[in-house]
Amino acid sequence: MSEHLLKAGANISPRDGDELARLPFLGHWFRTKSAIVLHLTNGTVQINFFQDHTKLILCPLMGAVSFIDEKRDFRTYKTSLIQEFGCCKELGSRMRYARLMVAKLLSCKSSAPR
């Protein structure tokens, strides 16, 4: 299993002030027939798809979507540019799925006791 883990950000050096930042942690997760959905406390949503091992990462702080494809190629797109110019079919279908999963997360959050 360890050989399949992608070490994202392993070659990035820390910046000044990073030691003061609070690291996000897993706030909520659930599993569907197609994927596992992870919602972090900073608003980021990561969806790991079972069938092809692709991953979609939605970052509201950056207004960006990152996609790791079957070949482990990592690409990040600004959501505003996707809205303006569109995206490939592969990314589009996963983003439609992500919209449903975010709606599910929001409905769980709104129905949770305060």
C-alpha positions as CSV (number, residue, x, y, z in Angstrom):
1,M,0.0,0.0,0.0
2,S,2.8,2.4,0.8
3,E,4.2,2.2,-2.7
4,H,0.9,3.6,-4.0
5,L,0.9,6.7,-1.8
6,L,1.7,9.9,-3.5
7,K,4.1,12.1,-1.5
8,A,2.5,15.4,-2.6
9,G,4.5,18.4,-1.5
10,A,7.5,16.4,-0.4
11,N,9.9,18.7,-2.2
12,I,8.4,22.0,-1.0
13,S,10.4,23.9,1.6
14,P,8.6,25.6,4.5
15,R,8.0,29.4,4.2
16,D,8.4,32.0,6.9
17,G,5.3,32.0,9.1
18,D,4.3,28.4,8.3
19,E,5.1,27.4,11.9
20,L,2.4,29.7,13.1
21,A,-0.3,28.3,10.7
22,R,-2.7,25.8,12.0
23,L,-2.8,22.6,10.0
24,P,-6.2,21.5,8.8
25,F,-7.5,18.2,10.1
26,L,-10.1,15.8,8.9
27,G,-13.5,17.1,10.0
28,H,-15.9,14.7,8.3
29,W,-15.7,11.8,5.9
30,F,-17.9,9.2,4.2
31,R,-17.6,6.4,1.7
32,T,-19.8,5.8,-1.3
33,K,-19.8,3.0,-3.9
34,S,-17.5,5.1,-6.1
35,A,-15.2,7.0,-3.7
36,I,-14.2,8.2,-0.3
37,V,-15.0,11.8,0.5
38,L,-12.8,13.7,2.9
39,H,-13.7,17.2,4.3
40,L,-11.0,19.1,6.0
41,T,-11.5,21.8,8.6
42,N,-10.2,24.5,6.3
43,G,-13.0,23.7,3.8
44,T,-10.9,21.6,1.4
45,V,-12.7,18.5,0.0
46,Q,-10.7,15.6,-1.4
47,I,-12.4,12.8,-3.3
48,N,-10.5,9.5,-3.9
49,F,-12.1,7.5,-6.7
50,F,-11.8,3.7,-6.2
51,Q,-12.0,2.5,-9.8
52,D,-9.1,4.4,-11.3
53,H,-7.4,5.7,-8.2
54,T,-7.8,9.3,-9.4
55,K,-8.2,12.1,-6.9
56,L,-10.0,15.5,-7.0
57,I,-9.1,18.2,-4.5
58,L,-11.3,21.2,-4.1
59,C,-9.7,24.1,-2.3
60,P,-12.0,27.0,-1.5
61,L,-9.2,29.1,-0.1
62,M,-7.3,29.2,-3.4
63,G,-10.4,28.9,-5.6
64,A,-8.8,26.0,-7.3
65,V,-9.3,22.4,-8.2
66,S,-6.5,19.9,-8.3
67,F,-6.7,16.6,-10.2
68,I,-4.4,13.6,-10.0
69,D,-5.1,11.3,-12.9
70,E,-4.5,7.5,-13.4
71,K,-0.9,8.2,-14.5
72,R,-0.3,10.2,-11.3
73,D,-0.1,13.5,-13.2
74,F,-1.0,16.3,-10.8
75,R,-2.7,19.4,-12.3
76,T,-4.3,22.4,-10.6
77,Y,-6.8,24.7,-12.2
78,K,-8.4,27.9,-11.0
79,T,-12.1,27.5,-10.8
80,S,-12.7,30.8,-12.5
81,L,-10.8,29.6,-15.5
82,I,-12.7,26.4,-15.6
83,Q,-16.0,28.4,-15.6
84,E,-14.7,30.6,-18.4
85,F,-13.0,28.1,-20.6
86,G,-14.3,24.7,-19.6
87,C,-12.4,21.6,-18.9
88,C,-11.8,18.1,-20.2
89,K,-14.5,15.4,-20.0
90,E,-12.6,13.4,-17.4
91,L,-12.3,16.4,-15.0
92,G,-15.8,17.5,-15.8
93,S,-17.5,14.2,-14.8
94,R,-15.6,14.2,-11.5
95,M,-16.5,17.7,-10.8
96,R,-20.2,16.9,-11.3
97,Y,-19.8,14.0,-8.9
98,A,-18.0,16.4,-6.4
99,R,-20.9,18.8,-6.6
100,L,-23.3,16.1,-5.4
101,M,-20.9,15.1,-2.6
102,V,-20.5,18.7,-1.5
103,A,-24.3,19.0,-1.4
104,K,-24.3,15.8,0.8
105,L,-21.7,17.3,3.1
106,L,-23.7,20.5,3.4
107,S,-26.9,18.6,4.2
108,C,-25.2,16.6,6.9
109,K,-23.7,19.8,8.4
110,S,-27.1,21.6,8.4
111,S,-28.9,18.6,10.1
112,A,-26.1,18.1,12.7
113,P,-27.0,19.2,16.3
114,R,-25.3,22.4,17.4
